[in-house]
């Protein structure tokens, strides 16, 4: 006799105990066995099923408890390395210039500036100027030569401009003069290029830019930089001295 747990349902009527709990037939020849049962009778058909299951159990039976082949692939997602939080880089504190050394760690934006809007910022400690537009964007930044004690800290306005200027006492000429402070001696203080003697010799090279070596108080820079300042500044443009 074939165990009741292996008996095949016949004519659409399920036999008690078939299939065993948690088991289902999955082989392609199952349909053929079913046809054999209908022809040879339930007893012969049940014997055939039992023999087939014993001959090839690995092909005929799977358990409902078996995990799906793709179940492991949809497990916990691996976190992206980019999701790891990182600390922002530490910004080095600016170091002021001296008579022999230039400033270090000069920021792209003048962090000590309190004004907003279009302006020229001049930091005497760093010997640097910034051109800032009305959107608070830095248009340019240039190293300069000036004095650490002149002009005083404050906010001034451009009141005069000259493409060519001269100092008759010192017998010097300079280009792109932008005046913003009248000066305590009566001589205007402003931005211009490196002065030249009447013979056309610069009083110092561009390698000195960034050092507080000024004499009268004006702010010197390369000719190209002074031309940019001259075009940027208008009468009334603010100059913030730090």
N, CA, C and O of each residue as an XYZ file, in Angstrom:
968
protein
N       0.853     -1.199      0.000
C       0.000      0.000      0.000
C       0.880      1.238      0.000
O       1.953      1.282      0.602
N       0.379      2.231     -0.698
C       1.077      3.530     -0.733
C       0.567      4.356      0.409
O      -0.645      4.442      0.604
N       1.456      4.979      1.188
C       1.006      5.808      2.314
C       0.003      6.834      1.838
O       0.054      7.320      0.708
N      -0.925      7.149      2.754
C      -1.964      8.137      2.391
C      -1.372      9.477      2.066
O      -1.942     10.221      1.267
N      -0.208      9.826      2.678
C       0.409     11.136      2.441
C       0.930     11.263      1.038
O       1.207     12.380      0.601
N       1.084     10.153      0.288
C       1.600     10.210     -1.074
C       0.519      9.988     -2.105
O       0.815      9.936     -3.299
N      -0.709      9.856     -1.689
C      -1.762      9.602     -2.662
C      -2.097     10.870     -3.421
O      -2.201     11.957     -2.851
N      -2.261     10.700     -4.722
C      -2.560     11.802     -5.640
C      -4.058     12.063     -5.686
O      -4.827     11.104     -5.747
N      -4.511     13.315     -5.660
C      -5.935     13.590     -5.851
C      -6.402     13.049     -7.193
O      -5.689     13.164     -8.190
N      -7.578     12.468     -7.226
C      -8.110     11.879     -8.454
C      -9.432     12.549     -8.795
O     -10.290     12.772     -7.942
N      -9.557     12.861    -10.086
C     -10.798     13.443    -10.612
C     -11.191     14.711     -9.862
O     -12.368     14.970     -9.613
N     -10.172     15.492     -9.510
C     -10.448     16.766     -8.872
C     -10.804     16.668     -7.425
O     -11.034     17.706     -6.805
N     -10.873     15.449     -6.809
C     -11.227     15.285     -5.402
C      -9.955     15.052     -4.598
O      -9.226     14.083     -4.811
N      -9.719     15.950     -3.688
C      -8.497     15.850     -2.906
C      -8.581     14.706     -1.927
O      -9.590     14.546     -1.240
N      -7.508     13.888     -1.850
C      -7.433     12.828     -0.863
C      -6.806     13.394      0.400
O      -5.875     14.196      0.332
N      -7.293     12.994      1.497
C      -6.813     13.524      2.765
C      -5.321     13.204      2.935
O      -4.864     12.086      2.699
N      -4.595     14.229      3.352
C      -3.159     14.060      3.615
C      -2.288     14.255      2.411
O      -1.077     14.052      2.502
N      -2.864     14.656      1.242
C      -2.026     14.851      0.037
C      -2.220     16.277     -0.457
O      -3.365     16.728     -0.493
N      -1.191     17.013     -0.839
C       0.216     16.629     -0.595
C       0.583     16.838      0.841
O      -0.172     17.499      1.554
N       1.698     16.319      1.324
C       2.123     16.544      2.715
C       2.245     18.035      2.971
O       2.558     18.811      2.068
N       1.995     18.422      4.208
C       2.049     19.853      4.564
C       3.416     20.426      4.222
O       4.449     19.842      4.550
N       3.407     21.588      3.551
C       4.664     22.249      3.200
C       5.353     21.672      2.009
O       6.499     22.042      1.755
N       4.722     20.756      1.224
C       5.382     20.132      0.076
C       4.528     20.314     -1.159
O       3.302     20.230     -1.084
N       5.171     20.567     -2.315
C       4.437     20.648     -3.573
C       5.256     19.980     -4.672
O       6.486     20.020     -4.640
N       4.574     19.357     -5.657
C       5.243     18.731     -6.795
C       5.550     19.786     -7.828
O       4.701     20.609     -8.167
N       6.774     19.754     -8.326
C       7.163     20.803     -9.260
C       7.800     20.274    -10.518
O       8.232     21.062    -11.359
N       7.880     18.875    -10.692
C       8.559     18.365    -11.872
C       7.653     18.393    -13.082
O       6.431     18.307    -12.963
N       8.261     18.514    -14.242
C       7.500     18.606    -15.491
C       6.677     17.356    -15.785
O       5.673     17.423    -16.494
N       7.108     16.196    -15.232
C       6.380     14.979    -15.588
C       5.149     14.767    -14.722
O       4.499     13.729    -14.842
N       4.806     15.708    -13.858
C       3.642     15.554    -12.998
C       2.369     15.444    -13.818
O       1.477     14.660    -13.494
N       2.287     16.241    -14.892
C       1.085     16.179    -15.721
C       0.934     14.804    -16.369
O      -0.178     14.299    -16.524
N       2.075     14.200    -16.747
C       2.020     12.861    -17.351
C       1.523     11.826    -16.364
O       0.753     10.937    -16.728
N       1.961     11.933    -15.101
C       1.509     10.991    -14.066
C       0.019     11.117    -13.859
O      -0.688     10.123    -13.696
N      -0.452     12.358    -13.867
C      -1.886     12.585    -13.670
C      -2.702     11.899    -14.759
O      -3.756     11.321    -14.492
N      -2.194     11.972    -16.003
C      -2.909     11.300    -17.101
C      -2.874      9.784    -16.924
O      -3.838      9.093    -17.254
N      -1.727      9.253    -16.387
C      -1.621      7.816    -16.170
C      -2.633      7.349    -15.130
O      -3.215      6.272    -15.256
N      -2.836      8.173    -14.096
C      -3.798      7.821    -13.052
C      -5.198      7.705    -13.621
O      -5.964      6.810    -13.265
N      -5.515      8.637    -14.520
C      -6.862      8.626    -15.087
C      -7.095      7.411    -15.979
O      -8.240      6.998    -16.163
N      -6.011      6.818    -16.548
C      -6.141      5.679    -17.451
C      -6.047      4.365    -16.683
O      -6.878      3.475    -16.858
N      -5.006      4.248    -15.813
C      -4.727      2.957    -15.171
C      -5.447      2.777    -13.862
O      -5.474      1.673    -13.318
N      -6.031      3.838    -13.343
C      -6.754      3.673    -12.086
C      -5.970      4.278    -10.947
O      -4.760      4.474    -11.059
N      -6.638      4.572     -9.859
C      -5.988      5.272     -8.751
C      -4.920      4.450     -8.067
O      -3.921      5.013     -7.620
N      -5.083      3.152     -7.967
C      -4.086      2.354     -7.241
C      -2.768      2.317     -7.966
O      -1.722      2.561     -7.364
N      -2.797      2.007     -9.289
C      -1.564      1.983    -10.087
C      -0.943      3.354    -10.128
O       0.275      3.498    -10.016
N      -1.786      4.377    -10.290
C      -1.245      5.747    -10.365
C      -0.547      6.129     -9.093
O       0.504      6.768     -9.140
N      -1.092      5.760     -7.957
C      -0.459      6.112     -6.678
C       0.883      5.432     -6.546
O       1.831      6.017     -6.023
N       0.975      4.148     -7.035
C       2.253      3.428     -6.979
C       3.288      4.131     -7.834
O       4.439      4.274     -7.422
N       2.896      4.570     -9.017
C       3.832      5.259     -9.911
C       4.355      6.524     -9.262
O       5.545      6.827     -9.340
N       3.453      7.269     -8.617
C       3.874      8.526     -7.959
C       4.870      8.242     -6.868
O       5.883      8.931     -6.753
N       4.591      7.216     -6.048
C       5.486      6.890     -4.944
C       6.859      6.500     -5.448
O       7.867      6.953     -4.905
N       6.920      5.659     -6.489
C       8.205      5.232     -7.059
C       8.969      6.412     -7.610
O      10.180      6.523     -7.418
N       8.258      7.301     -8.303
C       8.927      8.467     -8.903
C       9.506      9.363     -7.834
O      10.607      9.886     -8.000
N       8.788      9.554     -6.738
C       9.284     10.426     -5.664
C      10.512      9.834     -5.009
O      11.426     10.569     -4.635
N      10.555      8.479     -4.857
C      11.709      7.849     -4.241
C      12.902      7.851     -5.181
O      14.044      7.907     -4.725
N      12.658      7.789     -6.493
C      13.750      7.719     -7.466
C      14.419      9.063     -7.663
O      15.633      9.127     -7.856
N      13.652     10.134     -7.618
C      14.234     11.459     -7.888
C      13.644     12.487     -6.949
O      12.972     13.409     -7.412
N      13.866     12.369     -5.637
C      13.271     13.317     -4.696
C      13.792     14.729     -4.867
O      13.074     15.694     -4.604
N      15.045     14.860     -5.310
C      15.607     16.208     -5.458
C      14.974     16.973     -6.590
O      15.010     18.204     -6.610
N      14.389     16.251     -7.543
C      13.752     16.923     -8.671
C      12.271     17.127     -8.449
O      11.666     18.025     -9.034
N      11.671     16.274     -7.586
C      10.224     16.290     -7.511
C       9.676     17.138     -6.402
O       8.526     17.570     -6.486
N      10.454     17.403     -5.345
C       9.874     18.025     -4.156
C      10.665     19.248     -3.752
O      11.896     19.241     -3.748
N       9.947     20.284     -3.417
C      10.549     21.444     -2.759
C       9.656     21.788     -1.595
O       8.462     21.492     -1.635
N      10.179     22.390     -0.579
C       9.383     22.764      0.578
C       8.998     24.220      0.485
O       9.745     25.047     -0.037
N       7.817     24.523      1.002
C       7.352     25.911      0.994
C       8.192     26.792      1.895
O       8.155     28.019      1.795
N       8.985     26.128      2.816
C       9.803     26.917      3.725
C      11.112     27.356      3.082
O      11.854     28.152      3.657
N      11.410     26.818      1.844
C      12.663     27.187      1.193
C      12.630     28.653      0.804
O      11.647     29.115      0.224
N      13.704     29.406      1.116
C      13.709     30.842      0.760
C      13.816     31.035     -0.739
O      14.392     30.211     -1.450
N      13.254     32.130     -1.203
C      13.353     32.486     -2.624
C      14.800     32.757     -2.983
O      15.533     33.338     -2.184
N      15.234     32.340     -4.194
C      16.639     32.565     -4.596
C      17.012     34.031     -4.542
O      18.175     34.344     -4.288
N      16.067     34.957     -4.772
C      16.449     36.363     -4.768
C      16.239     37.029     -3.424
O      16.430     38.239     -3.308
N      15.843     36.261     -2.382
C      15.528     36.897     -1.114
C      16.743     37.602     -0.531
O      16.625     38.694      0.025
N      17.943     36.963     -0.659
C      19.130     37.563     -0.071
C      19.559     38.818     -0.808
O      20.192     39.699     -0.226
N      19.214     38.904     -2.101
C      19.653     40.062     -2.884
C      18.926     41.323     -2.492
O      19.427     42.421     -2.732
N      17.729     41.191     -1.880
C      16.981     42.384     -1.484
C      17.110     42.640      0.007
O      16.237     43.266      0.608
N      18.210     42.153      0.621
C      18.424     42.362      2.044
C      18.797     43.815      2.304
O      18.584     44.679      1.453
N      19.353     44.081      3.476
C      19.668     45.454      3.863
C      20.641     46.082      2.867
O      21.659     45.470      2.542
N      20.348     47.313      2.365
C      21.265     47.972      1.425
C      22.552     48.398      2.111
O      22.553     48.790      3.278
N      23.642     48.314      1.368
C      24.930     48.738      1.898
C      25.007     50.253      1.903
O      24.793     50.864      0.856
N      25.304     50.898      3.036
C      25.354     52.365      3.069
C      26.448     52.902      2.171
O      27.530     52.323      2.075
N      26.161     54.006      1.519
C      27.134     54.635      0.626
C      28.241     55.280      1.431
O      27.974     55.908      2.455
N      29.513     55.135      0.977
C      30.623     55.769      1.698
C      30.470     57.282      1.794
O      30.932     57.899      2.753
N      29.808     57.887      0.776
C      29.660     59.337      0.746
C      28.710     59.836      1.814
O      28.671     61.032      2.104
N      27.927     58.910      2.416
C      26.971     59.340      3.426
C      27.654     59.632      4.763
O      27.032     60.200      5.660
N      28.920     59.253      4.906
C      29.637     59.477      6.151
C      29.888     60.961      6.355
O      30.398     61.627      5.454
N      29.545     61.484      7.502
C      29.704     62.908      7.791
C      31.187     63.253      7.917
O      31.953     62.502      8.520
N      31.584     64.378      7.354
C      32.963     64.844      7.437
C      32.988     66.256      8.006
O      32.067     67.041      7.779
N      34.021     66.569      8.730
C      34.153     67.892      9.316
C      34.629     68.889      8.260
O      35.464     68.540      7.425
N      34.114     70.130      8.279
C      34.593     71.133      7.325
C      36.053     71.464      7.586
O      36.502     71.438      8.732
N      36.800     71.777      6.525
C      38.221     72.088      6.721
C      38.403     73.319      7.600
O      37.645     74.283      7.498
N      39.398     73.280      8.449
C      39.676     74.392      9.336
C      40.358     75.517      8.567
O      41.323     75.287      7.839
N      39.846     76.733      8.735
C      40.402     77.887      8.030
C      41.497     78.499      8.897
O      41.278     78.824     10.064
N      42.679     78.648      8.302
C      43.810     79.210      9.044
C      43.595     80.699      9.287
O      43.056     81.404      8.435
N      44.013     81.161     10.438
C      43.886     82.571     10.789
C      44.937     83.390     10.048
O      46.104     83.002     10.011
N      44.538     84.526      9.451
C      45.511     85.354      8.729
C      46.616     85.866      9.658
O      46.376     86.174     10.826
N      47.813     85.946      9.119
C      48.966     86.477      9.856
C      49.386     87.792      9.198
O      49.701     87.799      8.008
N      49.398     88.902      9.936
C      49.714     90.213      9.354
C      51.114     90.276      8.746
O      52.001     89.493      9.084
N      51.275     91.227      7.848
C      52.568     91.449      7.207
C      53.483     92.250      8.143
O      53.023     92.979      9.021
N      54.771     92.090      7.926
C      55.778     92.892      8.628
C      56.633     93.594      7.572
O      56.381     93.467      6.374
N      57.624     94.320      8.018
C      58.498     95.017      7.069
C      59.253     94.062      6.152
O      59.666     94.440      5.056
N      59.430     92.839      6.602
C      60.227     91.883      5.826
C      59.453     90.648      5.369
O      59.934     89.908      4.511
N      58.280     90.416      5.917
C      57.507     89.234      5.524
C      56.094     89.634      5.121
O      55.492     90.521      5.727
N      55.581     88.983      4.109
C      54.234     89.255      3.638
C      53.212     88.507      4.486
O      53.537     87.534      5.166
N      51.983     88.977      4.433
C      50.914     88.336      5.194
C      50.695     86.908      4.712
O      50.930     86.582      3.548
N      50.243     86.071      5.630
C      49.953     84.680      5.300
C      48.480     84.385      5.543
O      47.829     85.015      6.377
N      47.972     83.414      4.797
C      46.574     82.971      4.923
C      45.596     84.120      4.667
O      44.602     84.268      5.378
N      45.884     84.919      3.660
C      44.988     86.019      3.309
C      43.700     85.430      2.741
O      43.758     84.674      1.771
N      42.539     85.751      3.313
C      41.279     85.160      2.839
C      40.861     85.739      1.491
O      41.236     86.855      1.132
N      40.068     84.949      0.748
C      39.557     85.452     -0.536
C      38.548     86.570     -0.312
O      38.467     87.511     -1.101
N      37.788     86.462      0.758
C      36.833     87.527      1.115
C      37.313     88.193      2.409
O      37.747     87.496      3.325
N      37.245     89.522      2.503
C      37.708     90.210      3.718
C      36.761     89.967      4.896
O      35.756     90.662      5.042
N      37.077     88.998      5.715
C      36.176     88.579      6.792
C      35.971     89.660      7.852
O      34.981     89.616      8.583
N      36.877     90.623      7.952
C      36.753     91.696      8.943
C      35.895     92.862      8.441
O      35.622     93.794      9.197
N      35.479     92.819      7.208
C      34.677     93.907      6.631
C      33.285     93.942      7.249
O      32.638     92.906      7.404
N      32.830     95.142      7.599
C      31.498     95.333      8.174
C      30.527     95.978      7.194
O      29.316     95.956      7.415
N      31.044     96.544      6.125
C      30.200     97.170      5.115
C      29.615     96.111      4.191
O      30.074     94.969      4.168
N      28.599     96.501      3.432
C      27.986     95.628      2.438
C      27.711     96.437      1.175
O      27.507     97.650      1.228
N      27.709     95.744      0.043
C      27.485     96.410     -1.231
C      28.790     96.724     -1.940
O      29.861     96.338     -1.470
N      28.713     97.412     -3.051
C      29.900     97.722     -3.847
C      30.858     98.598     -3.056
O      30.465     99.614     -2.484
N      32.118     98.190     -3.034
C      33.118     98.929     -2.267
C      34.514     98.399     -2.573
O      34.682     97.358     -3.207
N      35.508     99.147     -2.103
C      36.905     98.718     -2.106
C      37.315     98.566     -0.650
O      37.166     99.495      0.143
N      37.830     97.399     -0.301
C      38.262     97.138      1.074
C      39.794     97.108      1.095
O      40.436     96.413      0.306
N      40.352     97.887      2.028
C      41.810     97.954      2.160
C      42.180     97.531      3.579
O      41.849     98.218      4.545
N      42.866     96.400      3.698
C      43.318     95.898      4.994
C      44.798     96.234      5.150
O      45.647     95.654      4.473
N      45.101     97.170      6.042
C      46.485     97.608      6.213
C      47.358     96.536      6.863
O      48.557     96.467      6.592
N      46.767     95.700      7.718
C      47.553     94.665      8.377
C      47.978     93.584      7.387
O      49.069     93.026      7.499
N      47.111     93.294      6.421
C      47.408     92.252      5.434
C      47.970     92.823      4.135
O      48.361     92.068      3.244
N      48.014     94.149      4.021
C      48.490     94.816      2.809
C      47.817     94.225      1.568
O      48.471     93.777      0.627
N      46.496     94.244      1.610
C      45.684     93.641      0.548
C      44.452     94.505      0.318
O      43.899     95.070      1.261
N      44.021     94.607     -0.939
C      42.751     95.258     -1.249
C      41.835     94.266     -1.958
O      42.298     93.355     -2.644
N      40.533     94.456     -1.781
C      39.514     93.644     -2.447
C      38.547     94.559     -3.174
O      38.160     95.602     -2.646
N      38.159     94.184     -4.361
C      37.089     94.862     -5.096
C      35.843     93.989     -4.965
O      35.843     92.832     -5.384
N      34.793     94.543     -4.387
C      33.578     93.778     -4.131
C      32.399     94.469     -4.810
O      32.211     95.677     -4.671
N      31.608     93.688     -5.547
C      30.481     94.278     -6.271
C      29.236     94.347     -5.383
O      29.278     93.997     -4.204
N      28.138     94.800     -5.967
C      26.902     95.007     -5.199
C      26.267     93.701     -4.741
O      25.420     93.722     -3.847
N      26.650     92.555     -5.330
C      26.128     91.251     -4.920
C      27.024     90.568     -3.885
O      26.875     89.377     -3.610
N      27.953     91.332     -3.318
C      28.882     90.815     -2.316
C      29.823     89.767     -2.890
O      30.281     88.878     -2.171
N      30.112     89.867     -4.180
C      31.056     88.961     -4.831
C      32.409     89.649     -4.947
O      32.487     90.833     -5.275
N      33.464     88.905     -4.677
C      34.813     89.449     -4.807
C      35.181     89.467     -6.287
O      35.305     88.419     -6.920
N      35.351     90.647     -6.816
C      35.719     90.807     -8.225
C      37.219     90.578     -8.406
O      37.652     89.974     -9.387
N      38.006     91.070     -7.446
C      39.460     90.918     -7.527
C      40.072     91.133     -6.152
O      39.477     91.751     -5.270
N      41.268     90.609     -6.001
C      42.045     90.794     -4.766
C      43.492     91.035     -5.176
O      44.040     90.287     -5.987
N      44.121     92.085     -4.616
C      45.481     92.440     -5.010
C      46.359     92.724     -3.796
O      45.899     93.342     -2.836
N      47.624     92.278     -3.825
C      48.582     92.702     -2.790
C      49.042     94.126     -3.104
O      49.146     94.512     -4.268
N      49.312     94.888     -2.067
C      49.678     96.294     -2.261
C      50.831     96.672     -1.337
O      51.219     95.905     -0.455
N      51.366     97.865     -1.557
C      52.341     98.477     -0.647
C      51.701     99.728     -0.081
O      51.190    100.561     -0.829
N      51.725     99.865      1.244
C      51.161    101.039      1.908
C      51.825    101.246      3.243
O      52.918    100.741      3.499
N      51.149    101.999      4.097
C      51.636    102.231      5.450
C      50.634    101.666      6.445
O      49.426    101.697      6.211
N      51.144    101.152      7.551
C      50.257    100.568      8.549
C      49.545    101.627      9.396
O      48.568    101.307     10.074
N      50.013    102.883      9.371
C      49.415    103.932     10.192
C      48.624    104.965      9.386
O      48.023    105.866      9.970
N      48.614    104.850      8.070
C      47.867    105.780      7.220
C      47.225    105.016      6.068
O      47.803    104.055      5.560
N      46.050    105.432      5.661
C      45.102    106.361      6.291
C      44.466    105.713      7.522
O      44.708    104.533      7.777
N      43.667    106.444      8.285
C      43.049    105.862      9.476
C      41.963    104.845      9.112
O      41.447    104.834      7.994
N      41.635    104.001     10.077
C      40.548    103.031      9.889
C      39.232    103.796      9.754
O      38.980    104.739     10.504
N      38.404    103.393      8.807
C      37.123    104.061      8.610
C      36.561    103.797      7.228
O      37.116    103.013      6.458
N      35.461    104.454      6.922
C      34.804    104.318      5.620
C      34.829    105.675      4.934
O      34.363    106.669      5.491
N      35.376    105.711      3.723
C      35.522    106.949      2.962
C      34.897    106.775      1.586
O      34.399    105.701      1.251
N      34.928    107.821      0.805
C      34.372    107.754     -0.548
C      35.360    108.335     -1.546
O      36.078    109.291     -1.252
N      35.382    107.737     -2.735
C      36.218    108.254     -3.816
C      35.692    109.633     -4.207
O      34.501    109.803     -4.472
N      36.591    110.612     -4.238
C      36.153    111.974     -4.573
C      36.894    112.578     -5.764
O      36.545    113.661     -6.235
N      37.936    111.860     -6.257
C      38.681    112.392     -7.395
C      39.440    111.266     -8.080
O      39.850    110.303     -7.431
N      39.630    111.388     -9.405
C      40.366    110.390    -10.181
C      41.216    111.090    -11.236
O      40.805    112.100    -11.806
N      42.414    110.541    -11.492
C      43.291    111.079    -12.529
C      44.058    109.931    -13.175
O      44.628    109.091    -12.479
N      44.071    109.897    -14.505
C      44.822    108.839    -15.188
C      46.324    109.051    -15.047
O      47.073    108.076    -14.979
N      46.782    110.299    -15.002
C      48.202    110.617    -14.849
C      48.362    111.609    -13.706
O      47.638    112.602    -13.629
N      49.313    111.337    -12.823
C      49.569    112.223    -11.689
C      51.071    112.277    -11.432
O      51.842    111.483    -11.970
N      51.473    113.252    -10.580
C      52.897    113.396    -10.271
C      53.073    114.008     -8.894
O      52.211    114.733     -8.398
N      54.216    113.700     -8.289
C      54.628    114.312     -7.029
C      55.888    115.115     -7.333
O      56.972    114.558     -7.509
N      55.728    116.398     -7.388
C      56.842    117.251     -7.817
C      57.960    117.275     -6.790
O      59.131    117.364     -7.158
N      57.628    117.198     -5.524
C      58.662    117.215     -4.489
C      59.560    115.982     -4.594
O      60.783    116.084     -4.492
N      58.944    114.823     -4.798
C      59.716    113.591     -4.898
C      60.116    113.275     -6.334
O      60.855    112.323     -6.587
N      59.627    114.070     -7.261
C      59.917    113.874     -8.683
C      59.532    112.463     -9.147
O      60.326    111.714     -9.717
N      58.283    112.159     -8.868
C      57.742    110.847     -9.231
C      56.453    111.013    -10.019
O      55.720    111.986     -9.839
N      56.185    110.042    -10.903
C      54.920    110.016    -11.640
C      54.226    108.679    -11.371
O      54.871    107.685    -11.038
N      52.918    108.678    -11.519
C      52.171    107.425    -11.321
C      50.872    107.502    -12.091
O      50.386    108.584    -12.422
N      50.318    106.332    -12.371
C      49.115    106.215    -13.198
C      47.909    105.756    -12.368
O      48.041    105.144    -11.309
N      46.720    106.087    -12.909
C      45.450    105.585    -12.376
C      45.235    105.951    -10.899
O      44.956    105.088    -10.067
N      45.369    107.227    -10.598
C      45.183    107.708     -9.234
C      43.693    107.768     -8.880
O      42.901    108.390     -9.588
N      43.326    107.113     -7.778
C      41.942    107.120     -7.275
C      42.001    107.650     -5.839
O      42.409    106.922     -4.933
N      41.601    108.901     -5.621
C      41.725    109.537     -4.308
C      40.484    109.301     -3.448
O      39.350    109.410     -3.916
N      40.731    108.974     -2.175
C      39.610    108.738     -1.267
C      39.806    109.369      0.113
O      38.874    109.389      0.917
N      41.019    109.891      0.397
C      41.275    110.511      1.698
C      42.180    111.723      1.497
O      43.221    111.621      0.847
N      41.784    112.881      2.059
C      42.559    114.101      1.802
C      43.942    114.103      2.439
O      44.829    114.800      1.946
N      44.158    113.366      3.496
C      45.474    113.311      4.132
C      45.682    114.430      5.131
O      45.204    115.548      4.943
N      46.405    114.112      6.200
C      46.643    115.099      7.259
C      47.642    116.169      6.850
O      47.682    117.243      7.449
N      48.462    115.880      5.816
C      49.467    116.847      5.361
C      48.972    117.670      4.182
O      49.694    118.529      3.675
N      47.770    117.418      3.753
C      47.233    118.131      2.606
C      47.391    117.371      1.306
O      46.732    117.691      0.317
N      48.271    116.353      1.293
C      48.466    115.527      0.102
C      47.435    114.400      0.111
O      47.286    113.693      1.108
N      46.735    114.241     -0.988
C      45.685    113.224     -1.065
C      46.280    111.815     -0.989
O      47.392    111.559     -1.450
N      45.508    110.923     -0.397
C      45.881    109.511     -0.335
C      44.914    108.745     -1.230
O      43.700    108.948     -1.184
N      45.477    107.872     -2.032
C      44.631    107.096     -2.933
C      45.330    105.849     -3.437
O      46.407    105.494     -2.958
N      44.717    105.187     -4.400
C      45.273    103.994     -5.051
C      45.931    104.411     -6.364
O      45.393    105.247     -7.090
N      47.085    103.834     -6.670
C      47.734    104.081     -7.971
C      48.785    103.001     -8.204
O      49.008    102.148     -7.346
N      49.428    103.043     -9.367
C      50.442    102.032     -9.653
C      51.766    102.408     -8.995
O      51.883    103.469     -8.381
N      52.768    101.528     -9.129
C      54.088    101.784     -8.522
C      54.683    103.037     -9.165
O      54.815    103.094    -10.387
N      55.047    104.049     -8.357
C      55.589    105.294     -8.928
C      56.898    105.065     -9.687
O      57.640    104.116     -9.433
N      57.141    105.966    -10.617
C      58.374    105.945    -11.399
C      59.072    107.296    -11.291
O      58.442    108.337    -11.104
N      60.388    107.241    -11.416
C      61.149    108.493    -11.455
C      60.889    109.200    -12.782
O      60.275    108.635    -13.687
N      61.352    110.415    -12.886
C      61.176    111.134    -14.154
C      61.901    110.415    -15.290
O      61.568    110.603    -16.460
N      62.869    109.610    -14.952
C      63.585    108.832    -15.964
C      62.825    107.550    -16.335
O      63.223    106.838    -17.257
N      61.732    107.258    -15.618
C      60.911    106.090    -15.946
C      61.250    104.828    -15.178
O      60.768    103.748    -15.519
N      62.079    104.949    -14.140
C      62.470    103.772    -13.352
C      61.522    103.579    -12.168
O      61.329    104.513    -11.390
N      60.930    102.403    -12.009
C      60.054    102.144    -10.850
C      60.854    102.246     -9.550
O      62.022    101.857     -9.506
N      60.237    102.760     -8.508
C      60.942    102.906     -7.235
C      61.124    101.551     -6.526
O      61.957    101.438     -5.627
N      60.374    100.554     -6.912
C      60.587     99.182     -6.420
C      59.875     98.213     -7.362
O      59.045     98.621     -8.175
N      60.196     96.968     -7.247
C      59.613     95.964     -8.125
C      58.317     95.383     -7.565
O      57.965     95.640     -6.414
N      57.612     94.604     -8.375
C      56.356     93.975     -7.911
C      56.571     92.961     -6.794
O      55.618     92.591     -6.108
N      57.819     92.500     -6.596
C      58.097     91.545     -5.532
C      57.903     92.150     -4.145
O      57.785     91.413     -3.166
N      57.868     93.485     -4.042
C      57.680     94.160     -2.758
C      56.205     94.315     -2.395
O      55.879     94.673     -1.263
N      55.323     94.051     -3.338
C      53.897     94.193     -3.059
C      53.490     93.215     -1.963
O      53.841     92.036     -2.001
N      52.745     93.725     -0.990
C      52.376     92.916      0.161
C      53.119     93.316      1.421
O      52.860     92.770      2.493
N      54.057     94.279      1.302
C      54.841     94.736      2.449
C      54.477     96.186      2.801
O      54.185     96.973      1.901
N      54.489     96.556      4.090
C      54.159     97.929      4.506
C      55.360     98.870      4.369
O      55.955     99.285      5.363
N      55.700     99.193      3.132
C      56.884    100.011      2.857
C      56.541    101.392      2.314
O      57.406    102.082      1.774
N      55.279    101.797      2.455
C      54.859    103.085      1.916
C      55.534    104.268      2.607
O      56.038    104.163      3.725
N      55.524    105.382      1.908
C      56.148    106.602      2.430
C      55.087    107.648      2.778
O      54.972    108.065      3.931
N      54.323    108.062      1.782
C      53.359    109.128      2.015
C      51.992    108.653      2.476
O      51.234    109.433      3.051
N      51.665    107.403      2.239
C      50.374    106.878      2.653
C      49.530    106.326      1.516
O      48.532    105.644      1.750
N      49.933    106.622      0.278
C      49.181    106.076     -0.856
C      49.348    104.561     -0.937
O      50.239    103.980     -0.317
N      48.476    103.946     -1.710
C      48.430    102.485     -1.815
C      48.870    102.101     -3.215
O      48.183    102.393     -4.194
N      50.032    101.438     -3.308
C      50.629    101.109     -4.597
C      50.318     99.670     -5.005
O      50.112     98.791     -4.168
N      50.294     99.469     -6.306
C      50.043     98.130     -6.861
C      50.574     98.087     -8.290
O      51.111     99.084     -8.771
N      50.438     96.966     -8.973
C      50.894     96.882    -10.358
C      50.046     97.805    -11.234
O      48.957     98.223    -10.843
N      50.555     98.110    -12.404
C      49.812     98.973    -13.316
C      48.498     98.326    -13.737
O      47.470     98.996    -13.838
N      48.540     97.025    -13.980
C      47.319     96.314    -14.369
C      46.284     96.376    -13.252
O      45.107     96.622    -13.514
N      46.711     96.156    -12.004
C      45.782     96.206    -10.870
C      45.227     97.607    -10.681
O      44.035     97.771    -10.421
N      46.073     98.616    -10.808
C      45.596     99.998    -10.641
C      44.605    100.378    -11.742
O      43.668    101.141    -11.504
N      44.814     99.845    -12.939
C      43.863    100.097    -14.019
C      42.506     99.477    -13.716
O      41.469    100.067    -14.022
N      42.508     98.291    -13.117
C      41.262     97.630    -12.729
C      40.541     98.448    -11.656
O      39.330     98.652    -11.738
N      41.284     98.915    -10.654
C      40.688     99.737     -9.600
C      40.120    101.024    -10.193
O      39.039    101.467     -9.807
N      40.850    101.619    -11.128
C      40.408    102.878    -11.744
C      39.080    102.683    -12.483
O      38.194    103.534    -12.400
N      38.945    101.589    -13.190
C      37.705    101.317    -13.918
C      36.564    100.929    -12.982
O      35.403    101.252    -13.235
N      36.902    100.239    -11.909
C      35.888     99.766    -10.959
C      35.297    100.923    -10.148
O      34.090    100.971     -9.912
N      36.152    101.845     -9.728
C      35.717    102.925     -8.838
C      35.006    104.034     -9.619
O      35.377    104.377    -10.741
N      33.991    104.568     -8.987
C      33.287    105.752     -9.485
C      33.350    106.815     -8.402
O      33.624    106.508     -7.242
N      33.103    108.035     -8.764
C      33.026    109.072     -7.748
C      31.890    108.707     -6.785
O      30.743    108.531     -7.194
N      32.227    108.601     -5.531
C      31.240    108.196     -4.529
C      31.353    106.739     -4.102
O      30.716    106.341     -3.127
N      32.151    105.928     -4.808
C      32.345    104.526     -4.401
C      32.995    104.495     -3.014
O      33.945    105.229     -2.745
N      32.475    103.646     -2.153
C      33.000    103.560     -0.792
C      34.335    102.834     -0.754
O      34.584    101.893     -1.508
N      35.190    103.309      0.159
C      36.473    102.678      0.453
C      36.495    102.392      1.948
O      36.460    103.309      2.768
N      36.553    101.109      2.294
C      36.581    100.697      3.696
C      38.013    100.341      4.079
O      38.606     99.420      3.519
N      38.558    101.079      5.036
C      39.916    100.845      5.498
C      39.862    100.089      6.814
O      39.236    100.545      7.770
N      40.519     98.931      6.866
C      40.552     98.098      8.072
C      41.861     98.254      8.834
O      42.050     97.621      9.872
